[in-house]
Amino acid sequence: MSRKCHLVVVGFDEIVLNKYLEIVDKAIKGGILDGFSIVDLAKERDVIEKRLARALIQPEKTYYLQTPDLLHEAEQMAEFDGIARRIEAAHGEIKLYIATEASYHERYLKYCVEHGISCLVEKPVLLPLKDGKFCPELMVQRMEAYVERAEKNHCHVSVMTLGRCHEIYADVVYQMIRERMLKYDAPLTSFHIKHAGGVWNLHREYLTREDHPYRYGYGMLMHGGYHYVDLLARFLQLNKLIYPEKQFEVAFTSYAAYPTDQNDRIPKPISERFDDNCPDWWKTEGKGIAWGETDITSTFCLRDKETKRVITLGTIAMEQTTPSVRTWTDFPEGLYNKNGRVSNLDMEIQLSTLFAASVKCYKIPQDDGKFVEHVPVKPIVITRANPKLLPDEEYETKTFYPEVYNSTSNKRIMNRWLRDEETVSDLREHLPVMKLMQAIAFSLEKQGGSVIADF
C-alpha cells in the first residue's frame, strides 16, 4: 500500500473525465490520495472549466501553463517545475498521471525520472520530435535512457496501455498461450493481428486537429497503434520461454495509406454527402505536408539473430479507414469519440503443428437513437488442436465470453499504480515495444523495404 500522496493530472481530457475520476475518487476515500490537482494549457481554460462542471469530483486546484508552444519545452517545463514544487510544498509526495497529447508525453516523463517522481504515462510512452516533426530515429535511444534513469532514481513509471490487464487479451488468451507453450514445449510460430479502428476524419479535420494530429508526421502507429504493437511484443517475447539462450531479431516490411489517399478510398456518394469530395486535395491544401499515416499493414518474421533461422511469421495491420458509426459532418462538442469509431480486433496465434487460438473482439453500438460513448466488447475465442497427440485438447472449442469494456483494463493499471502495486506495465517492459515501433516507423519510410530490429 502506498503512502498517502497528491495526484497531479497533466492534461485533463474527456478520457480522464469519463474513465478515471471514479478511480481517483475511490483512492481519495480509501486514504491512498489526499486529493488531486490539474495542470493544463492556458489556451484550454474554457474547455477545462466546462469539463469540470460535469465532473464527479473537483480538483483542489487547476493550474494553467502560459507557455503553449510545443517547441518551447524549456520555458514550459520551467513553469511546470514551479507549479510542481508548490504542490510538493503543500502536500509532500506527489504522483503524475501524464494524459497530454502524445507529443508532450516525453517532457513530463523526463521531468519525473529526473526528479524521482512516480508517474503513469499514457501510450505512446514518447513521441520524439525534431523541428516540430516526428523523428523515429530517437525513439529507442531515449527510451533506454529513461529506463536507466528511472531505475537509478528508484522512480516507479508505468504505461497506460490496453492489453496488459485486459480481461480477454491478458487474462484469457495470453495465459492460454503461455500455458500451452510451456506444457508442450512449443514455440509460437505464427501471429497475426488486425485492428480496425473505424476512425473517420474529414479532409479539413486533418488540417485543424490538435488532438491526434497528422500534420506533424505521425499517425496511426503513434496513436492507437501502440496498443497492438504492445500485444505483438508481449506474445513474441513468449518464445524466450522455449529458447531462453537465443538472441532474437524482427524484420518488418510495411505499407501505409495517408490523408492524401483518402479521397480515392471513400465512396463518392458518401464523401459528397459530408461535403468532403476533394479530388485535388493532395496537391492543394494537402500539398507539401509530410503526413502521418491513417492505415498500416506490416509483414514480419522473428528469427534467431545468429543463425537467421525463422521462428515466427506474421502480420500486423492497424487500420482506421474501416466501418464507422459517424453520421455527423461537424464534430459534436464535448464528445470524445468525435470520429464515430467502433473497433474490431482479430488475432490468430499458432503453436507449430499442435495448437492454435483465434480471437475476435468487436463492438456493436445499440441502435436506440442515442449515441453511447462507451460500447462493450463482444469476445469470441476459438481453439484448434490435435487431440490424438494432445489428449487434454479438443479438435475445436468455441467460447463466447461475457461482454467486457476495454476501459476496465486501463482502470486496473491505474488502480494498481496508485497503490504502488503495478508491475506488468512497468517502463522497462515497454522497451521491446519501442524497438518494434521504431522498426515499423522505419519500414514505413521504405514502403516495401525490410527493416530489422534487435529484440
N, C-alpha and C positions, 0 to 999 in steps of 0.2 A: 504494500500500500504506500502510495506517495505521501510526502508531507504536503500540507495544505499550501497551495500557491495560487498565483493570479494568472489567468489565461489572457493572452493578448492575441486577438484575432486580426490578422493583417489582410485586409480585403474582405469586405462584408457584402457578398453577393447573394443571389437568390438561393443558391445551394446551402449556404450557411444558415440563412433564414429558415428554409423549409426542412432541412435534414438534421442539422446539428445543434440548434439551440435547445432542443429537448434533451440532448446528451449533456450539454453544458448545465442546464437547469438541474438535472439529476445529480451531477457532480458537485454542484454548489450545495444542494440539500443534503448530500451524503458526506459533506465535510472534506471533499477532495480539493475543491477550489474555494477561495474566499470571494470570488466574483470574476468578472471579465471586463475587458476594455476593447475598443475597436480602434484600429488605425487604418485610414483610407486617404484617398487623394481629395484635396480641397475642391477640385472641379466636380467631384461626385457627391458633394454635400447634400444637395436637394434629393438626389436619388436615395442616398443612405437614410435620410430622415423619413422619407416615405416608407422605406422598408421597415424602419424601426417602429413606425406607427402600427405595423402589422405583427410585430414580434411578440413571441411568447414571454420573453423576459427582456429587461433593459440592461444595457451595459452601465458600469459605474461611470464611464466617461468615453466619449468619442473624440479622437484626435485626428486632425486633418493636416496632411502634409502639403506644404505650399509649393513643393518642387515636383511638378507632374511629369516633366520631360524624361522619357526613357533613357536618353543619352546623358543626363546629368546625374549619374549614380552617386558620385562622391558627395555632392550637395544634398541629395535626398537622404543618404544614409547618415550624414552628419545631423540632419534634422531628426531623423528617426532615433538616433543614439540619444539625443536629448530627451525625447519622449520616453524611451525605454528606461533611462536612468531615473526619471521622475517616478515612473510606475514602480521600479525596484525600491526606491527610497520609501515609498508609501506602503509597499506590500511584501518586500523581501523577495523570495524566489518567484520568478515568472517562467511561463512556458509560452511558446509561439506556435500558433496554427497559421501556416502560410497558405492563404487561399486567394492570392492575387492572380491577375492574368499571367499566363505561363512565362512570359519573357521577364517578369520581375522576380520569379522564384529564387534565382541564384543569389541575388544580392542579400536577401534575408537569410537564406541558408548559410551563406558565408559569414554573416554577422553572428549567427547563432553558434557555429562551430568555433569561431574565433573567441567568443565570449563565454563558451561553455553553457549555453542555454538550450535546454531540451526543446525540440521542435518537431512538428508534424507538417510535412510539406506535401502539397497536392502534386499529382503527376502532371507533366513530366518533372523529374527531380530538378533538372536545369535545362535551359534552352539558351546556349551561348550565342551572343550576337557580336558582330563586328561591323562598325559603321552603320548600325541600325538594321543589319541583315543577318539572317540565320547563318551560323558558322559551325557546321558539324565537326570540323577538324579539332575543335577544342573540347568536345564532349567527354571523352574518356579520360584525358589528361586532368581535366578539372575535377571530374568525379573522383578519381583516385586521390587527388589532393584533399578533397573534403572528407572522404572516408578516413584518411590518415589523421587529419587534424581533429575530427570529431572523436576518434578513439584516444588520441593523445590527451585531449582536454576532458575526457570522460563525459562527452556530450551525447545524450541519447537522441538520435534522429530516426524518425520513422517516415515512411512514404505512404500516402493515401492512394491506394490503387484497388481496383475492383476484385481481382482474382484471388488474393492471398487468404481471405477469410470467407470466400463465397460459399454458400450452402450447397451448391452443386459443383462448381469448378474445383473447389478445395476439399470440402468435406466428403464428397461422393467420388468424383472422377479421379482427382489426384491421388487420394488414398487407395482407391481401387487399383489404379495402375501401379503404384508403388508396391502394394502388397503382392500383386501378380508377378512383378519383375523379380522381387526377392524370392518368392515361392518357387518360381520356375527357372530362376537364373537366366531370364530372358531379357535381352536389350530392347529398347524402344527403337523400332526400325522404320516407322512411318508416322508422321504427324502432319495433319492438315487442319488449318483453322481459317474460317472465313467469318468476318463480321460485316453485316450490312447495317449501316448506321441510320439510313433513312433521313439524312440531313439534306435540306433543300434551301440553298441560298440563291437569291436572285442576283443578276449581274451588278446592280447598283450597291447591293449589300457587301459584295466583295471589296468594293472601294471604300466603304464607310465604317465597317465594323471594327471596333477596338477590342472587343472580347472575341477570342478565337479569330484573329485576323489572318488573312492570307497574303496580304501585300508586302509582308516583311520576309517572305521567302520560306515560311514554314506552314505546314497544313496538317493533313490527317495524321501523319506519323507523330507529330509533336502535340497533337490534341488527344483525341480518344484512342489513337493507335497505340499509345503506351501500354494500355491495359492488356492488349492482345500480344504484343511483343513480350510483356512480362509473363503471360501464360506460356508462351513458346519457350522462353528461357527456363522457367521452372520445370517444365516437362523434359526438355533436353538435358537438363542437369541430372535427371534421374539415371542417365546412363553411367554416371560416376559410381552408382551402386554396383554395377556389373563390371565396370572397368576402372577401378579406383587408381590404377597406376598410369593410365593413359592421359596424354595431353590432347585436348580436342581443338579443332578449328571449325568454323562455319563459313561456308561460301554462299553468297547471295547473288542472284540475278533478278533485277526488278524493273517494272514498268509503272507508269503513273499517268493519270489524266489530271488536267489542271482547269482553273476557271476559264481559260481561253478555249477550251474544248467543249464547254458546256452547251453552247448553242446548238451544236450538232448532236447532242446526246439527249435533249429534251424534245418530245414531240411538239411540232409547231402549233397545233390547235391548243395545246396546254400552255406553252410559253406565251402565246398571244393573249390568252385569257388573263395572264398575270402581267401583261404589258412588258414582257421580258424577251421578246424575239429580237435579238441583237446580232444579226449575221456578221457585221463588221466590227464587233466589239473588240476582237483580238488585235485589230490594227488601229483602233481609235482610243477609247478610254483604257483598254487593257494593254495597250502597246508599251513596250519597254519596261514592264514590271516583271521582276523575277518572282513569279507567283509560287506560293506553296501549293502542294498537291491536294486534290479532293479525293482521289481514289488511288490505291496502290495494290499491286499484286506482285508477289515475290516467290521464286522457287529457291530452295536451299538444300544443302546437304551438310550433315555433321560428320566429320571424319577424324581419324587418328592423324594428328599433326605430323608424326614422324613417318608413318608408312603410307599415308594418304588413303588407307582403306576406309570405305564409306560405311557408316553405321546407320545413320538416319537420313531418309529422304523426306521432303515435304514441301508444303506451300503455306504461305500466309497471305491472306487478302484482307485489306482494310478499306472498305468502300463506303462512300457516303451517298453517291448518286444511285440510291435504291429506294424501294417503295416507302413513301412518307404519308403522314396524315395532314400535311399542310393544305389549307384551303384559302388562306388569307394572303392578300397582296402586301400589306404593310405589317411590320412587326407589332404584335399586341404589347401594350405597356404592362410591366410587372409580371411577365411570363418568362420563366427561364427557358422553357422549350420553345423558343421563338420559331424554330425551323420545322416544327412538327415531326421531329424524329421519332421513329419507332423501330426498335432494333431486332435483329435476328442473328444468332451465333450458331455456327456448326463446327464441331470438332470430330475428327476421325483419328484414332490412335491405335496403332497396331504393334504387337509384340511378336515380331518374326512370324513364324508359321503356326503359332499356338493360340493367340488370343487377340481380340480387338474390341474396342468400345467406340460407339458413335454417340455424340451428344448434340442435342438441339435445344436451345433456349430462345424463346421468341415471345414477343409482346403483341397482344391484340387489344387495342383500346375498346372500351364499351361504347356502343353506338346509342347513347341515350340523349344526344343533343347537347351534352355538356362536356367540355374538354377537361380531361383529368390529367394533372401534371405527372402523377406517379402511377405507372401502369405495371401490374405484376408480370413476372416472367413465368412462362409455362415450360417446364423442363421435361425432356424425354431422354432416356439413356437406353441404348440397345447394345448388347454384348454378343459376340460370336466366338466360338471356341471349338476345339477338337476334343470332345469328351472321351473318345477312345484312348487318347493319350493322357488326358487330364480328367480323372474320374470325378473331381469336385465341380466340374463345369458342365454347362449345357450347350447344345448346339447354338441356341439363341435364347436370350432373355430380352424382354421389352418392359421397361418400368416407367410409368407416368408418375413423376414426383409432384407433391403439392406445390402450388404456386409460391414463388418467392419474390422478394423485392431486392434488386441489386443494391439498393442503399443500405440494406442490413449489413452487408459485408463492410462497407465503409464505417458504419456506426460501431461495428465490433472493433475495428482498428482504433478509432478514436477513444472508445471506452477503455481499451487496454493501455493505450498510450498515456491517457490522463492518469492512470493508476500505476504507471511505470512497469507494466506487465506485458508490453507489446514486444514480440521477438520475431515473428515471421516476416515482417516488412521493414526490418532494420536497414539502414542506409547501405551497409556492406552487401546485403543480399541483393541490392539493385545494381551493383557494379556489372555483373554479367548482362543485365538488361541493357545498360547503356552501351556496352560493347556491340550488342546486336543492333540497337537503334542507330549507332554511328555507321555500322556496316550497311544497313538498309539505306540510310541517307546518302552514303557514297555511291551505292549501286543505283540509286535513282538518278544521280548526276550522269551516270554512264548509260542509262536507258538500254539495258541489254548486255552490258559488260559485267564480268564477275568481280566481286569484291570479297576478300577473305578477312575474317576476324578471329583472333585467338579467343578461346572460350574456356 
